[in-house]
Every structure is written in structure tokens, then in C-alpha cells.
Amino acid sequence: MKIRFASTKAAHKIRLAKFSDFDRLLRLVAAYYRFDSIAFDERVTGRALRRLLSNKSFGRIWVIEWEGTLVGYMVLTFNYDLEYGGLEGLVTDLFVARRFRRKGLGALMMATARNFCRRRGISAIELQVTRHNRATQVFYRALGFKALDRIVMSLDIRPDFFALNAK
Ligand SMILES: CC(C)(COP(=O)(O)OP(=O)(O)OC[C@H]1O[C@@H](n2cnc3c(N)ncnc32)[C@H](O)[C@@H]1OP(=O)(O)O)[C@@H](O)C(=O)NCCC(=O)NCCS
């Protein structure tokens, strides 16, 4: 499927996030977590965001600026998987504020991730999307992503988390 990038030309700018974006970025992360029903702890997520902004070996964050306002962001981190011959990119977060959707910005962000990975010899990009989020699945399929016949499993191994849930 061909995707249009119309009407975004003059107004938007996609750039790497800077430390000075922290407060605005954390608000966007909170909005995305709300959207995807992910528990948001400002202290925990804020600390992780700070570490990611200051350590490029973990990954990169891009933001979309629209006339000076941040209206979206994307987080790409790195994973090492023999299946993909080494490093793969993980898009852990992608969010465009509601008013700015369907203008081609999400596709531009994903093209940014793709170019970045290609330049570094990374051969695959992986991501997770919730089963009920059909619109976003359409979006990713339009970009060429395919669903794998696998189940995502995860285990929270924080000692305090285990203690809380074992009671
Ligand atoms: C998913 C998301 C990032 C897409 O961003 P966007 O800027 O709206 O997407 P684009 O405008 O680049 O869409 C490109 C193409 O994808 C498809 N698409 C995008 N959103 C769609 C929707 N809601 N329904 C159907 N198709 C859609 C269309 O083919 C679209 O092209 P078109 O507008 O010319 O028809 C955005 O909707 C969003 O932030 N959603 C909430 C958060 C979310 O789900 N994040 C992903 C978590 S895994």
C-alpha cells in the first residue's frame, strides 16, 4: 500500500529528542500509556526516560515538533537476536497526538526508524501491538509489518513486585 505524506511538509519536524525535552516528552509518554492502558509511574518511567536520553547504547528517541509543540514521539531500543543475525530494533513506543493523526506523521516516524536501522546494518524491526488495537495493526500492515504466530510472554522479576503479588 502506498502511503501519502501530504499536508505535513511545512509544519512538522522530526528530530532526535534532547534532554531539554524531558518534561514535555514525559507528558507524551503518559498520554501513550493511558491510551494503551499501561501502568504509569512518573518516578519509575521518568528515571528510565532520563537513562535512555543520556545513554545511546540503549536506543534513541525521536520527537515530532509541530510549530514548536511536541505532538508525538517514538522510542527505538536495541535487542540482540541470533535469528536476525545480531542486533534488531525494537519500537517500544510510538504515539501521535490525536489531532495530528492521519497526516502521515506515524509513517514518517517509522521510516526514520527504518533508515536509522538500515544505516547501522540492523536487519529487522520488531514491535508489539495489543490485540484489540486494530487501527494500529492496519497502520503497521500498511508499512509492510507481518504478525508472527507467536505469543509474547513476560515475567516481572522485581523483588517488591513479586512480594506484592504473592500475598
Ligand atoms: C498508530 C499511530 C502512531 C499512526 O500514526 P498516524 O500519524 O496517524 O499514521 P499515518 O497518518 O502515518 O498513517 C499512515 C497509513 O496507515 C494507515 N492508518 C493509520 N491509522 C489508521 C487508522 N486509524 N485506521 C486505518 N488505517 C490507518 C492508513 O493506511 C494511513 O494512510 P492514509 O491516511 O493515507 O490512509 C497513531 O494512530 C497513534 O499514535 N495511535 C495511538 C497510539 C498507538 O496505537 N501507538 C502504537 C502502539 S504499538
The ligand as a Tripos MOL2 file, in Angstrom:
@<TRIPOS>MOLECULE
LIG
   48    50     1     0     0
SMALL
NO_CHARGES

@<TRIPOS>ATOM
      1 C1         -0.6130    4.3830   15.2410 C.3       1 LIG1
      2 C2         -0.2820    5.8540   15.0050 C.3       1 LIG1
      3 C3          1.1290    6.1610   15.5380 C.3       1 LIG1
      4 C4         -0.3420    6.1460   13.4930 C.3       1 LIG1
      5 O1          0.0930    7.4690   13.2810 O.3       1 LIG1
      6 P1         -0.5610    8.3960   12.1580 P.3       1 LIG1
      7 O2          0.3030    9.5840   12.0260 O.co2     1 LIG1
      8 O3         -1.9790    8.6330   12.4370 O.co2     1 LIG1
      9 O4         -0.4530    7.4330   10.8810 O.3       1 LIG1
     10 P2         -0.2700    7.8800    9.3630 P.3       1 LIG1
     11 O5         -1.0230    9.1180    9.0870 O.co2     1 LIG1
     12 O6          1.1900    7.9120    9.0630 O.co2     1 LIG1
     13 O7         -0.9540    6.6520    8.6280 O.3       1 LIG1
     14 C5         -0.3420    6.0060    7.5410 C.3       1 LIG1
     15 C6         -1.3090    4.9790    6.9920 C.3       1 LIG1
     16 O8         -1.5830    3.9460    7.9690 O.3       1 LIG1
     17 C7         -2.9670    3.5640    7.8910 C.3       1 LIG1
     18 N1         -3.6700    4.0120    9.1060 N.ar      1 LIG1
     19 C8         -3.2100    4.8430   10.0620 C.ar      1 LIG1
     20 N2         -4.1110    4.9950   11.0390 N.ar      1 LIG1
     21 C9         -5.1750    4.2490   10.6740 C.ar      1 LIG1
     22 C10        -6.4470    4.0140   11.2680 C.ar      1 LIG1
     23 N3         -6.7990    4.5830   12.4450 N.pl3     1 LIG1
     24 N4         -7.3110    3.2040   10.6340 N.ar      1 LIG1
     25 C11        -6.9770    2.6270    9.4580 C.ar      1 LIG1
     26 N5         -5.7770    2.8180    8.8340 N.ar      1 LIG1
     27 C12        -4.9040    3.6180    9.4400 C.ar      1 LIG1
     28 C13        -3.5330    4.2800    6.6560 C.3       1 LIG1
     29 O9         -3.2560    3.4480    5.5480 O.3       1 LIG1
     30 C14        -2.6800    5.5250    6.6280 C.3       1 LIG1
     31 O10        -2.5980    6.1070    5.3390 O.3       1 LIG1
     32 P3         -3.7810    7.1090    4.8460 P.3       1 LIG1
     33 O11        -4.0350    8.0960    5.9630 O.co2     1 LIG1
     34 O12        -3.2010    7.7420    3.6220 O.co2     1 LIG1
     35 O13        -4.9630    6.2340    4.6000 O.co2     1 LIG1
     36 C15        -1.3180    6.7900   15.7120 C.3       1 LIG1
     37 O14        -2.6060    6.4340   15.2620 O.3       1 LIG1
     38 C16        -1.2780    6.7010   17.2210 C.2       1 LIG1
     39 O15        -0.4870    7.3840   17.8670 O.2       1 LIG1
     40 N6         -2.1480    5.8560   17.7960 N.am      1 LIG1
     41 C17        -2.2430    5.7280   19.2320 C.3       1 LIG1
     42 C18        -1.0400    5.0620   19.8520 C.3       1 LIG1
     43 C19        -0.7090    3.7240   19.2310 C.2       1 LIG1
     44 O16        -1.5650    2.9110   18.9150 O.2       1 LIG1
     45 N7          0.6040    3.5160   19.0990 N.am      1 LIG1
     46 C20         1.1640    2.2970   18.5940 C.3       1 LIG1
     47 C21         1.4270    1.3810   19.7200 C.3       1 LIG1
     48 S1          2.0620   -0.1770   19.1650 S.3       1 LIG1
@<TRIPOS>BOND
     1     1     2 1
     2     2     3 1
     3     2     4 1
     4     2    36 1
     5     4     5 1
     6     5     6 1
     7     6     7 2
     8     6     8 1
     9     6     9 1
    10     9    10 1
    11    10    11 2
    12    10    12 1
    13    10    13 1
    14    13    14 1
    15    14    15 1
    16    15    16 1
    17    15    30 1
    18    16    17 1
    19    17    18 1
    20    17    28 1
    21    18    19 ar
    22    18    27 ar
    23    19    20 ar
    24    20    21 ar
    25    21    22 ar
    26    21    27 ar
    27    22    23 1
    28    22    24 ar
    29    24    25 ar
    30    25    26 ar
    31    26    27 ar
    32    28    29 1
    33    28    30 1
    34    30    31 1
    35    31    32 1
    36    32    33 2
    37    32    34 1
    38    32    35 1
    39    36    37 1
    40    36    38 1
    41    38    39 2
    42    38    40 1
    43    40    41 1
    44    41    42 1
    45    42    43 1
    46    43    44 2
    47    43    45 1
    48    45    46 1
    49    46    47 1
    50    47    48 1
@<TRIPOS>SUBSTRUCTURE
     1 LIG1         1 GROUP 0 **** ****
